[in-house]
């Protein structure tokens, strides 16, 4: 009887630990998605700046 209780206790602890790690992993995934979104916005902004500067440079080259 004692062994059955130990097995049940081990199974419950295993499920609790699995659930905690699962939640932690999901939080990390959400953080990574937010970071990727921020990086994509930065890249788009910088690309717009590069396009503006390229247009200015092209105008100057066309004038000469």
C-alpha positions in Angstrom: 0.0 0.0 0.0 2.9 2.3 0.8 4.4 1.8 -2.6 1.1 2.8 -4.3 1.0 6.1 -2.4 4.6 6.8 -3.3 3.9 6.2 -7.0 0.8 8.5 -6.9 2.8 11.2 -5.2 5.7 10.9 -7.7 3.2 11.2 -10.6 1.5 14.2 -9.1 4.9 15.9 -8.5 5.9 15.1 -12.1 2.7 16.7 -13.5 3.2 19.8 -11.4 6.8 20.2 -12.5 5.8 19.6 -16.2 3.0 22.2 -15.9 5.4 24.8 -14.4 8.1 24.3 -17.1 5.4 24.5 -19.8 4.1 27.8 -18.5 7.7 29.1 -18.2 8.4 28.1 -21.8 5.3 29.9 -23.0 6.3 33.1 -21.2 9.7 32.9 -22.9 8.1 32.4 -26.3 5.9 35.4 -25.7 9.0 37.5 -24.8 10.8 36.3 -27.9 7.9 37.2 -30.1 7.7 40.7 -28.6 11.5 41.1 -29.1 11.2 39.9 -32.7 8.4 42.4 -33.4 10.4 45.3 -31.9 13.4 44.3 -34.0 11.3 44.2 -37.1 10.0 47.6 -36.4 13.5 49.0 -35.9 14.6 47.4 -39.2 11.6 48.9 -41.1 12.4 52.4 -39.6 16.1 52.1 -40.5 15.2 50.9 -44.0 13.0 54.0 -44.5 15.9 56.2 -43.4 18.2 54.4 -45.8 15.7 54.9 -48.6 15.4 58.6 -47.9 19.2 59.0 -47.9 19.5 57.0 -51.1 17.0 59.2 -52.8 18.9 62.4 -51.7 22.2 60.9 -52.9 20.6 59.9 -56.2 19.3 63.5 -56.6 22.7 64.9 -56.0 24.3 62.5 -58.4 21.7 63.4 -61.1 22.4 67.1 -60.6 26.1 66.6 -61.4 
